Amino acid sequence: MVWWGVSHQGVAPFYSCEKGVKTGAQVYQEDMLQEIVKTLSRTLFSGQEWVLQQDSAPAHKAKTTQEWLERNVPAFISTRDWPFGSPDLRPLDYKLWAVLEHMVCRKSHNLESLRRPLILYVIMCNIIIFK
């Protein structure tokens, strides 16, 4: 499982779980939300207003995750407000992940060989698309 945040301001740090880690709600909250997302207000967004939009992964929809977001993120689109299958609100799902999947899957055979091109692509996007 990988996590990557993209915005007009740039990209959030890329995160990939270690092999064998089950990415349930608790792992998602502790590893991604607490360690990466919670810091975005002062790092990527430098105190500016921003809104978190997630996809419909089970860990994102979990009641405990939604409660965590209410307590820790300035603004987010809750599960009750998600439009079904909207490519406008989920550009990662409809374009960037597809490009990444094509790049990575054509020659990758293990976790490390998957991770390297993903990280390279994230760096390229940060430099080219968002700067």
QUIRALIN-V877275 format. One line per field, one symbol per residue. phi: phi as a letter, one per 30 degrees, with the letter a starting at -180 (. if undefined). burial: # if it has 16 or more other C-alpha atoms within 10 Angstrom, else .. A space follows every 10 residues. Layout:
phi=???
burial=???
This chain:
phi=.bbacbbddk cdedbbddei ddcdeddedd dcdddcdddd eccdchidda bdbccceedd deedddddde dbceaacded cdddhdddcb dddcbddddd ddddddbcbb eddddedddd dddddddddc c
burial=...###...# #####.#... ..#.#..##. ####.##### ...##..... ..###...## ##..##..#. ..#....##. .......... .#...#...# ...#...... ...##.###. ##..##.... .
